[in-house]
Amino acid sequence: MSPDSSETREAGAARTDLDAWVTEFERLERSLDDEHGLFSGWEPPASLVPIPESLRARAERLLARQEQRLSELQTRAEDVKKHLRALNTVPPAKEHAAVFLDVTG
C-alpha cells in the first residue's frame, strides 16, 4: 500500500467525521430555529469523534444559542406558574351564580 493511499483514506475519514458533525449541528440549529419545537436532551451519536477544531467556533455559537433558549424557556415557565397561582386564587363559581373576574386590578 502506498503512503498516498493511506493519506487519502485518512483525509476521507476526516471529511466524513466533519460532515457528520455538520449534519448534527444543522439538526440542532433547526430545532432552535423552530420557535415551537420541542428540544430535548441531546447526546452525540457514539460514532462521532470529538468535535474537529475547525468547527469549534460553530459549536460555541450553538451552545450559546441553546443556553439562551433554555433561559427563555425558564422565564416562560415561571410566567406560567405565576398565572396558575393567580388562577388558583379565584374562588370556584357557585352553580347558577354570576361570575366576574376583575382583570384591571
Secondary structure by P-SEA (a helix, b strand, c coil): ccaaaaaaaaaaaaaaaaaaaaaaaaaaaaaaacccccccccccccccccccccaaaaaaaaaaaaaaaaaaaaaaaaaaaaaaaaaaacccccccbbbbbcccc
